Amino acid sequence: MTKRWLVPVLCAAVTACGAGSHPGNAAAPKDFTYGAPTPASAQQVAAAQLPLTSALDMLGSPDAGNAAALANLTGIITQLLGNPTAGLSSGLDLSQLAVLATAWSGVAGDMSPLFAALDSGCVEKTSKGVTFKGCEVVFSQPLVYCSATIDGSFSASDGALQWDLTVQGCLDITAPLVTGSGSFSVHEAGSLGLGAGACKGAILSEVALDLVMGGKPVALGVSDSLDLDIAFQPTQLCAIGGTLVAKRVWSDRPLGQTADSLPDTSMKITWSACGAADVALGTAPPVP
């Protein structure tokens, strides 16, 4: 079993080598070709409307809890495109897959525990926003122990939300059959504007995991983006027109996975009325 007191040492070594950097979002500029649209499911419509309802809830009340909610907006992409660890197969046994899925969930699936564990002494709050400066966080939950640093800010004013948050650090994972440890980096950014019955903006995320599991190195890197331009009914908080496009592009596929076995993917949702939308799946052009 990996000793938890070794995690900060490992983290320092990996960070010194450049872990935690995010060179940019590869998903946002990626071109996809979309197939024929089909009626969206109720679950897809509900997930696609979350940026709208979340943005309206956050305007006017910036705090650390809202920062976690903003970071978690990228979970909408996971709801639409699936958990990126679910498509892994070759090169990993079931126990290693479980550890990788646990690592993903612990650092990118829900960031609320990280922000909830913050010491408020590193948080600067104004009437319009919150800034995090080198906030060091240690938290433990079932199977995952994490030591991380949070930097960045978000603002909420004049009908607009903007955020740019970076979380990086180390993980110690203990599962029944295999253990893992390593470093991670999560960068979340976005800008949403609301006004005159419209919501427009973009949500970006880059996640990198560098782990050693059962003596084997495993790296995972993925960029997600969400672009939306929708019209809504303020009285019902219901989208009635416009589009939402979710994209996922792999920057580091684990253990021999290829563009065929683990492809870049996208989904476009187009509304026609409240509760009614079509969905089209996108495919990326072949890699030369």
Secondary structure, DSSP 8 states (H G I E B T S, - for coil): ---GGGHHHHHHHHHHTTTT-----SSTT---EE---EE--HHHHHHHTHHHHHHHHHTT---HHHHHHHHGGGHHHHHHH--GGGG--TT--HHHHHHHHHHHIIIII--HHHHHT--GGGEEE-SSEEEEEEEEEEEEETTEEEEEEEEEEEEEETTEEEEEEEEEEEEEEE-SS-EEEEEEEEEEEEEEEEETTEEEEEEEEEEEEEEEETTEEEEEEEEEEEEEEEEEETTTTEEEEEEEEEEEEEEE-STT--TTTS--EEEEEEEEETTEEEEEEEE-----
